[in-house]
Amino acid sequence: MIAVLTLLTVAILSVVRAEEGSVPIATAESLETIFVNQFPDTPIDLYWEYHDGGPAGKARGRKIEARIPPRGGWHASSTFLGHEFSYEVGEERHYFSPPEGNAHGQQFVILAGEQGKKDGFRVQCEVSVYSQKSTETFDIIVMPYWAPRAATRFLELVRHKYYDGVAFNRVVPKFMTRFGIAKDFDMRTMEKENVILDDFDTGVKFEPGFISFAGSPKQHDRRSTELFIVNPGISREQLDRFGEESYEQPFGFVEDVKTSALSKIYSGYGNTGPDTAVMYESDGYDYLKKNFPKLDYIERCFVVDELGLSDTSGEL
């Protein structure tokens, strides 16, 4: 899947420039930048803004850098720190300059416009409830600028149907719901090794219903597929502990979590549920059926605005 996620991700809160004369100062520091378009069906024309020395001696203007396809489409650009780019969505032009990159001069930018900042992207999951007695749905609102690397990875996995058939393997009332080990052995084995770097802290604090990638204590840059959702009723003391680990960064939230289907999935096994190491083995899901028959499962997840669109996207 998207190997480009090994680059440093950052949130770009694309804002419309307030003054025409506000021009960033260009520096000679090079910056290798990858731009990712997360809109469901809107290609983005990315423009290179210039402020002196432009074509035909023009003092300022813009030229097309690339057309980036939707649903994870991407474009790599060699630029420099402080250079300004722009793109237009919904008749509104957004201007931004990629911030400083990592130690290798690399940067990763999500393009999601005002939708990404205000509304996010809706993912709906159909799940079994009451120990597989019926099916209901809950919606995850992905906020790409909260933790852009995590948001991109999650949307990628949803588009590739990774979470279809996944078990809710750890459900602890008033604490967390954990899941994310694929039903298919080959898929879970491959994706376990496709790890992404941690996101920078953007200041978003955990609340009930928030979703984050899971990990192991004191391990950095090792997020792959496993997720956790903060359950309602959690104590403030425990809630404040989330975020202490570098991988604990929310990238979205479950809508109306208190009354959602999430409150109806089986939680009787609590902390004595399945051994995740065994789940990763070739017969991991046979182990679940035999030893934990009351578990509930995700039947499928999909990006709502992409339902019915072609499976073809611009992902790596």
C-alpha positions as CSV (number, residue, x, y, z in Angstrom):
1,M,0.0,0.0,0.0
2,I,1.1,3.6,0.5
3,A,4.9,3.3,1.1
4,V,5.0,7.1,0.8
5,L,3.7,7.2,4.4
6,T,7.3,6.6,5.6
7,L,7.8,10.3,5.0
8,L,7.1,12.8,7.7
9,T,3.4,13.8,7.7
10,V,2.2,17.2,8.9
11,A,-1.2,18.9,9.1
12,I,-1.6,21.8,6.6
13,L,-4.6,23.8,7.7
14,S,-5.2,25.3,4.3
15,V,-6.5,28.9,4.8
16,V,-7.4,31.5,2.3
17,R,-4.8,34.2,2.2
18,A,-6.0,37.3,3.9
19,E,-3.8,39.8,2.0
20,E,-2.5,39.6,-1.5
21,G,0.8,41.0,-0.3
22,S,1.5,38.4,2.3
23,V,4.4,36.5,0.7
24,P,6.6,33.9,2.4
25,I,10.3,34.4,2.2
26,A,12.0,31.8,0.1
27,T,15.1,30.1,1.4
28,A,17.7,27.9,-0.2
29,E,16.8,25.0,2.0
30,S,15.6,22.2,-0.2
31,L,12.4,20.3,0.7
32,E,11.1,17.1,-0.9
33,T,7.4,17.2,-0.5
34,I,4.6,14.7,-1.3
35,F,1.1,16.1,-1.6
36,V,-1.9,13.8,-1.1
37,N,-5.5,14.5,-2.3
38,Q,-8.1,12.9,0.1
39,F,-11.2,14.2,-1.6
40,P,-13.5,11.4,-2.8
41,D,-14.1,12.5,-6.4
42,T,-12.4,15.8,-7.0
43,P,-9.0,16.1,-8.7
44,I,-6.9,18.9,-7.4
45,D,-4.8,21.2,-9.6
46,L,-1.8,22.1,-7.5
47,Y,-0.1,25.4,-8.4
48,W,3.4,26.7,-7.8
49,E,3.2,30.3,-6.8
50,Y,6.0,32.6,-7.8
51,H,6.7,36.1,-6.6
52,D,9.7,37.2,-8.8
53,G,11.5,35.9,-11.7
54,G,8.5,34.2,-13.2
55,P,7.8,33.4,-16.9
56,A,8.1,36.3,-19.3
57,G,9.5,38.5,-16.6
58,K,6.2,38.6,-14.6
59,A,6.7,39.7,-11.0
60,R,4.1,37.3,-9.6
61,G,1.7,34.7,-10.7
62,R,1.3,30.9,-10.7
63,K,1.9,27.9,-12.9
64,I,0.4,24.4,-12.7
65,E,2.5,21.9,-10.8
66,A,0.4,18.8,-11.2
67,R,-3.2,17.5,-11.3
68,I,-3.6,15.1,-8.4
69,P,-6.3,12.4,-8.6
70,P,-8.7,11.9,-5.7
71,R,-8.9,9.1,-3.1
72,G,-5.3,9.1,-2.0
73,G,-3.8,10.4,-5.2
74,W,-0.4,11.9,-4.8
75,H,2.4,14.1,-6.3
76,A,6.0,14.5,-5.3
77,S,7.7,17.8,-5.7
78,S,11.2,19.1,-5.2
79,T,10.8,22.6,-3.6
80,F,12.3,24.7,-0.9
81,L,11.3,25.8,2.6
82,G,9.0,28.8,2.5
83,H,7.8,28.3,-1.0
84,E,4.1,28.9,-1.5
85,F,1.7,26.5,-3.3
86,S,-2.1,26.9,-3.9
87,Y,-5.1,24.8,-5.0
88,E,-8.7,25.6,-5.6
89,V,-11.7,23.8,-4.2
90,G,-15.3,25.0,-4.4
91,E,-14.3,28.3,-6.1
92,E,-12.1,29.1,-3.1
93,R,-8.3,29.2,-3.5
94,H,-6.2,27.9,-0.6
95,Y,-2.6,29.0,-0.1
96,F,0.0,27.3,2.0
97,S,3.8,26.8,2.4
98,P,4.9,23.3,3.6
99,P,6.6,23.6,7.0
100,E,10.1,22.4,7.8
101,G,10.7,18.8,6.9
102,N,12.4,15.9,8.7
103,A,16.1,15.3,9.1
104,H,16.2,14.2,5.4
105,G,14.4,17.3,4.2
106,Q,11.2,15.5,3.5
107,Q,7.6,16.6,4.0
108,F,4.1,15.1,3.6
109,V,1.1,17.3,3.0
110,I,-2.6,16.4,3.0
111,L,-4.9,18.4,0.7
112,A,-8.4,18.4,2.1
113,G,-9.6,22.0,2.1
114,E,-12.3,23.3,4.4
115,Q,-14.1,20.0,4.3
116,G,-11.1,18.4,6.0
117,K,-11.0,21.1,8.6
118,K,-14.8,21.4,9.4
119,D,-16.6,18.3,8.4
120,G,-14.0,15.6,7.9
121,F,-14.6,12.4,5.9
122,R,-17.3,10.0,7.0
123,V,-16.5,6.3,7.3
124,Q,-19.5,4.0,8.0
125,C,-19.0,0.5,9.6
126,E,-21.6,-2.2,9.5
127,V,-21.0,-4.4,12.6
128,S,-22.6,-7.3,14.4
129,V,-24.0,-6.6,17.9
130,Y,-25.2,-8.6,20.9
131,S,-22.8,-11.5,20.0
132,Q,-23.7,-11.6,16.3
133,K,-27.5,-11.6,16.9
134,S,-28.1,-8.6,14.6
135,T,-26.3,-5.9,12.5
136,E,-26.1,-2.2,13.1
137,T,-23.9,0.7,11.9
138,F,-21.7,3.4,13.4
139,D,-19.9,6.3,11.7
140,I,-16.4,7.4,12.2
141,I,-15.7,11.0,11.2
142,V,-12.1,11.2,10.0
143,M,-10.4,14.6,10.7
144,P,-7.4,14.6,8.5
145,Y,-5.6,17.6,10.0
146,W,-5.7,16.2,13.6
147,A,-3.2,13.5,12.8
148,P,-2.7,13.5,9.0
149,R,-0.4,10.4,8.7
150,A,-2.9,8.3,10.8
151,A,-5.9,9.6,8.9
152,T,-4.3,8.8,5.5
153,R,-3.3,5.3,6.7
154,F,-6.8,4.6,8.0
155,L,-8.5,5.8,4.8
156,E,-6.1,3.7,2.8
157,L,-6.9,0.6,4.8
158,V,-10.7,1.2,4.6
159,R,-10.5,1.6,0.8
160,H,-8.7,-1.7,0.5
161,K,-11.3,-3.4,2.7
162,Y,-8.8,-4.3,5.3
163,Y,-11.2,-4.0,8.2
164,D,-14.0,-6.1,6.6
165,G,-14.5,-9.2,8.9
166,V,-12.2,-7.8,11.7
167,A,-13.0,-8.9,15.3
168,F,-13.5,-6.5,18.2
169,N,-10.9,-8.4,20.2
170,R,-10.7,-6.3,23.3
171,V,-13.8,-4.4,24.6
172,V,-13.5,-3.0,28.1
173,P,-16.5,-1.0,29.3
174,K,-15.6,2.6,30.4
175,F,-12.1,2.2,28.9
176,M,-11.6,1.2,25.3
177,T,-12.6,-0.9,22.3
178,R,-9.6,-2.3,20.4
179,F,-9.6,-4.0,16.9
180,G,-7.6,-4.1,13.7
181,I,-6.2,-7.6,13.1
182,A,-7.4,-8.6,9.6
183,K,-9.4,-11.8,9.1
184,D,-7.3,-12.8,6.1
185,F,-3.9,-14.2,7.2
186,D,-1.9,-13.0,4.2
187,M,-3.3,-9.5,4.5
188,R,-2.7,-9.1,8.3
189,T,0.8,-10.5,7.9
190,M,1.7,-8.1,5.2
191,E,0.1,-5.0,6.7
192,K,1.6,-5.6,10.1
193,E,5.0,-4.7,8.6
194,N,3.7,-1.6,6.8
195,V,4.4,0.8,9.7
196,I,4.1,4.6,9.6
197,L,5.8,7.3,11.5
198,D,4.2,9.0,14.5
199,D,2.4,12.3,13.9
200,F,3.4,15.6,15.4
201,D,1.2,16.6,18.3
202,T,-1.4,19.0,17.0
203,G,-2.9,19.7,20.4
204,V,-6.1,17.6,20.0
205,K,-6.9,16.0,23.4
206,F,-8.8,12.7,23.8
207,E,-12.5,12.5,24.5
208,P,-14.9,9.6,24.6
209,G,-15.5,8.3,21.1
210,F,-12.1,9.4,19.8
211,I,-10.2,6.9,17.7
212,S,-6.4,6.4,17.4
213,F,-3.9,3.8,16.2
214,A,-2.7,1.5,18.9
215,G,0.8,0.4,19.7
216,S,3.2,-0.9,22.3
217,P,4.5,1.2,25.2
218,K,7.7,3.2,24.4
219,Q,7.8,2.1,20.8
220,H,7.9,4.9,18.3
221,D,7.0,5.0,14.6
222,R,5.5,1.5,14.6
223,R,1.8,2.1,13.9
224,S,0.3,-0.4,11.4
225,T,-3.3,-1.5,11.5
226,E,-4.6,-1.9,15.1
227,L,-6.9,0.8,16.5
228,F,-8.6,1.7,19.7
229,I,-11.7,3.8,20.4
230,V,-12.2,5.5,23.8
231,N,-15.4,4.2,25.4
232,P,-18.0,6.4,27.1
233,G,-17.8,6.5,30.9
234,I,-14.0,6.5,31.1
235,S,-12.6,8.3,34.1
236,R,-11.0,11.7,33.6
237,E,-7.8,10.4,35.1
238,Q,-7.6,7.6,32.6
239,L,-8.6,9.9,29.7
240,D,-5.8,12.3,30.6
241,R,-3.3,9.5,30.3
242,F,-4.1,9.0,26.6
243,G,-1.6,10.8,24.5
244,E,1.4,10.0,26.8
245,E,2.6,7.5,24.2
246,S,3.7,8.9,20.9
247,Y,1.4,6.7,18.8
248,E,-1.7,7.8,20.8
249,Q,-3.0,10.6,18.6
250,P,-6.7,10.9,17.7
251,F,-7.5,11.2,14.0
252,G,-11.3,11.2,14.3
253,F,-14.3,10.2,16.4
254,V,-17.3,7.9,16.5
255,E,-20.4,10.0,16.0
256,D,-22.9,9.9,18.9
257,V,-20.8,7.2,20.5
258,K,-23.0,6.9,23.6
259,T,-26.0,5.6,21.6
260,S,-24.1,4.1,18.7
261,A,-23.8,0.4,17.8
262,L,-20.4,0.5,19.5
263,S,-22.3,0.4,22.9
264,K,-23.9,-2.9,21.8
265,I,-21.0,-5.1,20.9
266,Y,-20.0,-7.9,23.3
267,S,-17.8,-6.8,26.1
268,G,-18.0,-9.8,28.5
269,Y,-14.4,-11.0,27.9
270,G,-12.9,-7.6,28.9
271,N,-9.2,-7.8,29.5
272,T,-9.2,-11.6,29.5
273,G,-10.0,-11.8,25.8
274,P,-8.0,-13.1,22.9
275,D,-4.2,-13.3,22.8
276,T,-3.3,-11.0,19.9
277,A,-0.1,-12.9,19.2
278,V,-2.2,-16.0,18.5
279,M,-4.6,-14.0,16.4
280,Y,-1.7,-13.2,14.0
281,E,-1.0,-16.9,13.5
282,S,-2.4,-18.7,10.4
283,D,-5.3,-20.1,12.3
284,G,-5.9,-17.0,14.3
285,Y,-9.6,-16.6,13.5
286,D,-10.3,-20.3,14.1
287,Y,-8.9,-19.7,17.5
288,L,-11.4,-16.8,18.0
289,K,-14.4,-18.9,16.9
290,K,-13.4,-21.8,19.2
291,N,-12.4,-19.9,22.3
292,F,-14.3,-16.6,22.1
293,P,-17.6,-17.4,20.4
294,K,-19.4,-14.3,21.6
295,L,-17.2,-11.7,20.0
296,D,-18.7,-9.2,17.6
297,Y,-17.2,-8.3,14.2
298,I,-17.0,-5.6,11.6
299,E,-18.9,-6.8,8.5
300,R,-17.6,-3.9,6.3
301,C,-16.4,-0.3,6.4
302,F,-16.5,2.2,3.6
303,V,-16.0,5.9,2.9
304,V,-19.5,7.2,2.6
305,D,-18.9,9.8,-0.1
306,E,-17.0,7.2,-2.2
307,L,-19.7,4.5,-2.2
308,G,-20.5,3.6,-5.8
309,L,-17.4,5.3,-7.2
310,S,-14.9,3.3,-9.2
311,D,-12.3,1.4,-7.1
312,T,-9.6,3.1,-9.1
313,S,-7.8,5.8,-7.2
314,G,-4.5,7.5,-7.2
315,E,-3.0,5.6,-4.3
316,L,0.5,4.1,-4.4
